[in-house]
Structure formats: structure tokens, C-alpha cells
Amino acid sequence: MSERKSYLQLMGEGFRMLKQSKQTDKTVSLRGWTFSIHHDNEWYVVLRSNRVKWVGLPSHTFDISPNLIQIGNLRIIRHPESNEVRLTIDEEWGLENKVVCDNLEWETFVDALKQVKGE
């Protein structure tokens, strides 16, 4: 009986590993920000920069518009007049940061996010 149990445990572990291998993270960068995005039933995002690593809570929200990106509590807004891109995280301790990027960088970033989302 114990051989059967260990065999079933090994099979279960193998299926779990197979499922995890299908769940791939996609990485998208804009200036000093790197976003690792994963989708299972919900969207998961990890933000890395020089000074910060932030792990977002799972969310069903992933909205992309020409000057606004929102994934859960993370919001990125672009101001076309100044080319300023502001990142805001709406949580208890919050985070706000900004960079300046040109039209080509922004469009490349948005296109990469659309690929991750499957648009």
C-alpha cells in the first residue's frame, strides 16, 4: 500500500510541475521599470526597479488604453504633452514614480503589453 501511495504522490508532483511549466511569466520593461506578468485565472504582476520590488495581489483587471495601463492596483498614466509617464500603486503604503520616454518607447511598451494580454 505504501508503494502505491508514493507512486501516486510522484504522479501528483509530476502533474503539478507540468502545470507550472505551462504558466510562463512574460517580462516587459520601460526605462528602469521591469514588469513580470503572469496569467492563470487572474493576472499577477511583479514590478522591479533599482530601489523597489513590488508584488501585486492577483487581479482580474488588465486594461490597456493609449495613455493608461492598469493591472490590479498598478496604474501607469502617460501625459503626451510632456512625455512623462507616472506609475502609481494604490495600496495602504502606496508608491509613485515617474519617467520620461518618447512616443516610440511608449508605443513599444504598450504593444508588448497587448501581446502579453493576448490582444
For each residue, the residues with C-beta under 8 A, 3 or more apart:
1: 4 5
2: 5 6
3: 6 7
4: 1 7 8
5: 1 2 8 9
6: 2 3 9 10
7: 3 4 10 11
8: 4 5 11 12
9: 5 6 12 13
10: 6 7 13 14
11: 7 8 14 15
12: 8 9 15 16
13: 9 10 16 17
14: 10 11 17 18
15: 11 12 18 19
16: 12 13 19 20
17: 13 14 20 21
18: 14 15 21 22
19: 15 16 22 23
20: 16 17 23
21: 17 18
22: 18 19
23: 19 20 38 40
24: 38
25: 36 37 38
26: 36 37 38 115 116
27: 34 35 36 37
28: 34 35 37 109 112 113 116
29: 33 34 35 109
30: 33 35 76 85 99 101 105 106 109
31: 85 99 101 105
32: 49 50 99
33: 29 30 47 48 49 87 97 99
34: 27 28 29 47 48 49
35: 27 28 29 30 45 46 47 48 71
36: 25 26 27 45 46 48
37: 25 26 27 28 43 44 45 46 71 113 116
38: 23 24 25 26 43 44 45
39: 42 43 44 62 116
40: 23 44
41:
42: 39 58 59 60
43: 37 38 39 58 59 60 61 62 71 72
44: 37 38 39 40 56 58
45: 35 36 37 38 55 56 59 71 72 74
46: 35 36 37 53 54 55 56
47: 33 34 35 52 53 54 56 74 87 89
48: 33 34 35 36 52 53
49: 32 33 34 52 53 97
50: 32
51:
52: 47 48 49 95 97
53: 46 47 48 49
54: 46 47 74 89 95
55: 45 46
56: 44 45 46 47 59 71 72 73 74 89
57: 72 73
58: 42 43 44 72
59: 42 43 45 56 62 71 72 73
60: 42 43
61: 43 70 71 72
62: 39 43 59 70 71 117
63: 68 69 70 71
64: 68 69 110 113 114 117 119
65: 68 69
66: 78 110
67: 77 78 79 80
68: 63 64 65 75 76 77 78
69: 63 64 65 74 75 76 110 113
70: 61 62 63 74 75 76
71: 35 37 43 45 56 59 61 62 63 74
72: 43 45 56 57 58 59 61
73: 56 57 59 89 90 91
74: 45 47 54 56 69 70 71 87 88 89
75: 68 69 70 87 88 89 90
76: 30 68 69 70 85 86 87 88
77: 67 68 85 86 88
78: 66 67 68 83 84 85 86 106
79: 67 82 83 84 85 86
80: 67 83
81:
82: 79 100
83: 78 79 80 100 101 102 103 106
84: 78 79 98 99 100
85: 30 31 76 77 78 79 98 99 100 101 106
86: 76 77 78 79 96 97 98
87: 33 47 74 75 76 95 96 97 98 99
88: 74 75 76 77 94 95 96
89: 47 54 56 73 74 75 94 95 96
90: 73 75 94
91: 73 94 95
92:
93:
94: 88 89 90 91
95: 52 54 87 88 89 91
96: 86 87 88 89
97: 33 49 52 86 87
98: 84 85 86 87
99: 30 31 32 33 84 85 87
100: 82 83 84 85
101: 30 31 83 85 105 106 109
102: 83 105 106
103: 83 106 107
104: 107 108
105: 30 31 101 102 108 109
106: 30 78 83 85 101 102 103 109 110
107: 103 104 110 111
108: 104 105 111 112
109: 28 29 30 101 105 106 112 113
110: 64 66 69 106 107 113 114
111: 107 108 114 115
112: 28 108 109 115 116
113: 28 37 64 69 109 110 116 117
114: 64 110 111 117 119
115: 26 111 112 118 119
116: 26 28 37 39 112 113
117: 62 64 113 114
118: 115
119: 64 114 115
